Amino acid sequence: MTMTTTYLNDNMARIGRTIAERRKALGLSVRELGARIGVNYTTLSLIENGKLNASIATLTKITDEIGLKIEIK
């Protein structure tokens, strides 16, 4: 695994954990959030567990719904 791949995987895992923590804090299940944003709950679960790299469009749907902000540094 290259350093770039490791960096991307680490970031996706961190993003996924942040999404899961916020979703749970709002009292939403994976199925509820998925239904609200039109994303299959299995896909959402994979994103939260860092197993799937979400598109910018999907991340935007998720973060808009749960009140998080995507910040590029």
C-alpha positions in Angstrom: 0.0 0.0 0.0 1.4 3.4 -0.9 1.6 6.3 1.4 -1.1 8.1 -0.6 -3.5 5.2 -0.3 -2.9 4.9 3.4 -3.5 8.6 3.8 -6.8 8.4 1.9 -7.9 5.3 3.8 -7.1 6.9 7.1 -9.1 10.1 6.2 -12.1 8.1 5.0 -12.1 6.1 8.2 -12.0 9.4 10.2 -14.7 10.9 8.1 -16.9 7.8 8.5 -16.4 7.8 12.3 -17.4 11.5 12.5 -20.5 10.9 10.4 -21.5 7.9 12.6 -20.9 9.9 15.8 -23.0 12.8 14.7 -25.8 10.5 13.3 -26.0 8.7 16.7 -26.0 12.0 18.6 -29.0 13.1 16.6 -30.7 9.8 17.4 -30.9 8.6 13.9 -30.4 5.0 12.7 -28.4 4.3 9.6 -31.7 3.3 7.9 -33.4 6.6 8.9 -30.5 8.8 7.6 -30.2 6.8 4.4 -34.0 7.2 3.7 -33.8 10.9 4.4 -30.9 11.5 1.9 -31.8 8.8 -0.7 -28.7 6.6 0.0 -29.0 2.9 0.7 -28.4 2.1 4.3 -25.8 -0.5 3.4 -23.8 2.1 1.5 -24.1 4.5 4.4 -22.8 1.8 6.8 -19.9 1.1 4.5 -19.0 4.8 4.4 -19.3 5.1 8.2 -17.0 2.1 8.7 -14.4 3.5 6.2 -14.9 0.6 3.8 -16.3 2.7 0.9 -15.0 6.0 -0.4 -18.0 8.3 -0.8 -18.4 10.7 -3.7 -18.5 14.4 -2.9 -22.2 14.5 -3.9 -23.0 11.7 -1.3 -20.8 13.3 1.4 -22.6 16.6 0.8 -26.0 15.0 1.1 -24.9 13.3 4.4 -23.3 16.4 5.9 -26.1 18.7 4.9 -28.6 16.4 6.6 -26.7 16.0 9.8 -25.4 19.5 10.1 -21.7 18.9 9.5 -19.5 21.0 7.2 -17.0 19.8 4.6 -13.8 21.8 4.9 -10.9 21.7 2.5 -7.6 22.7 3.9 
